[in-house]
Amino acid sequence: MTAPAFTVIVLGASGDLAKKKTFPALFGLFLHGHIQASTRIVGYARTKMDRADFLKRISQYIKNVNTPKVKAALDQFLDQCTYVSGVYDQDSGFLALEKELQRVEAENRVVDRLFYMALPPSVFIPVADGLKKNCYTKKGINRLIVEKPFGMDLESSRVLSKALGALYREDE
């Protein structure tokens, strides 16, 4: 059984965690049929680059592309990926992201969104706030995944938890 289609938004998409771990893991899920061809993956980061540079950057970390079948799957996976550059502390970047989300979701009528924060803890709150204000779908399901480390110590972890709790429900 295949999972329903949705949009995955990888925040911090140009960083080491995203290119070395997140995107290879997403490709593994795609390769094994756990991500549909109608699912879209949108990278968002501060690094200015076009889609071609982004795809080149993430594909170089995907290993074992040694058969025609896997190569074809990688090409299809990359066709599902796009990129938006923007800052983490201004609405303008998130508005550009929302515009791209609406464009890719219109192709498949997808309205569910999974926001994956592959970011340092110092920007969790401004990013979570920017997403909630500008990119939060009201037509479907929103999910926010926060990558560890979650804070620098117990106190900062509690501050982050309280701030995120004010923006998002527990089931999101």
Backbone hydrogen bonds, N-H to C=O, Kabsch-Sander energy under -0.5 kcal/mol:
donor,donor_aa,acceptor,acceptor_aa,energy
7,T,112,D,-2.5
8,V,40,R,-2.9
9,I,7,T,-0.5
9,I,114,L,-3.1
10,V,8,V,-0.6
10,V,42,V,-2.3
11,L,9,I,-0.8
11,L,116,Y,-2.8
12,G,44,Y,-2.7
13,A,10,V,-0.7
13,A,44,Y,-1.8
15,G,12,G,-1.9
19,K,15,G,-2.4
20,K,16,D,-2.7
21,K,17,L,-2.1
22,T,17,L,-2.1
23,F,18,A,-3.1
25,A,21,K,-2.2
26,L,22,T,-2.5
27,F,23,F,-2.5
28,G,24,P,-2.2
29,L,25,A,-2.2
30,F,26,L,-2.3
31,L,27,F,-3.3
32,H,28,G,-1.6
33,G,30,F,-1.8
34,H,29,L,-2.9
35,I,29,L,-0.7
39,T,36,Q,-1.2
40,R,6,F,-1.4
41,I,80,Q,-2.6
42,V,8,V,-3.2
43,G,41,I,-0.5
43,G,82,T,-2.9
44,Y,10,V,-2.6
45,A,84,V,-1.5
49,M,47,T,-0.7
54,F,50,D,-2.2
55,L,51,R,-2.8
56,K,52,A,-2.2
57,R,53,D,-2.4
58,I,54,F,-2.4
59,S,55,L,-2.4
60,Q,56,K,-1.4
61,Y,58,I,-1.2
62,I,59,S,-1.2
63,K,61,Y,-0.7
66,N,64,N,-1.4
71,K,67,T,-2.6
72,A,68,P,-2.5
73,A,69,K,-2.0
74,L,70,V,-2.6
75,D,71,K,-2.4
76,Q,72,A,-2.1
77,F,73,A,-2.8
78,L,74,L,-2.9
79,D,75,D,-1.6
80,Q,76,Q,-0.8
80,Q,77,F,-1.2
81,C,78,L,-1.3
82,T,41,I,-2.1
84,V,43,G,-2.5
86,G,45,A,-2.3
93,G,90,Q,-0.7
94,F,90,Q,-1.0
95,L,91,D,-2.6
96,A,92,S,-1.8
97,L,93,G,-2.0
98,E,94,F,-2.6
99,K,95,L,-2.1
100,E,96,A,-1.9
101,L,97,L,-2.6
102,Q,98,E,-2.6
103,R,99,K,-1.8
104,V,100,E,-2.6
105,E,101,L,-2.5
106,A,102,Q,-1.6
107,E,103,R,-0.8
108,N,104,V,-0.6
108,N,105,E,-0.6
109,R,105,E,-1.5
110,V,105,E,-1.3
113,R,141,I,-3.1
114,L,7,T,-2.8
115,F,113,R,-0.5
115,F,143,R,-3.5
116,Y,9,I,-3.4
116,Y,114,L,-0.6
117,M,115,F,-0.6
117,M,145,I,-3.3
118,A,11,L,-2.1
118,A,116,Y,-1.1
119,L,117,M,-1.2
123,V,120,P,-2.0
124,F,121,P,-1.1
127,V,123,V,-2.1
128,A,124,F,-3.0
129,D,125,I,-2.6
130,G,126,P,-2.4
131,L,127,V,-2.7
132,K,128,A,-2.3
133,K,129,D,-2.5
134,N,130,G,-1.9
135,C,131,L,-2.8
136,Y,131,L,-0.6
137,T,135,C,-0.6
143,R,113,R,-1.9
144,L,172,E,-3.5
145,I,115,F,-3.4
146,V,144,L,-0.5
147,E,117,M,-1.9
147,E,145,I,-0.6
151,G,149,P,-1.2
157,S,153,D,-2.2
158,R,154,L,-2.2
159,V,155,E,-2.1
160,L,156,S,-2.4
161,S,157,S,-2.6
162,K,158,R,-2.5
163,A,159,V,-2.4
164,L,160,L,-2.9
165,G,161,S,-2.3
166,A,162,K,-1.3
167,L,163,A,-0.8
167,L,164,L,-0.7
168,Y,164,L,-2.9
172,E,169,R,-1.6
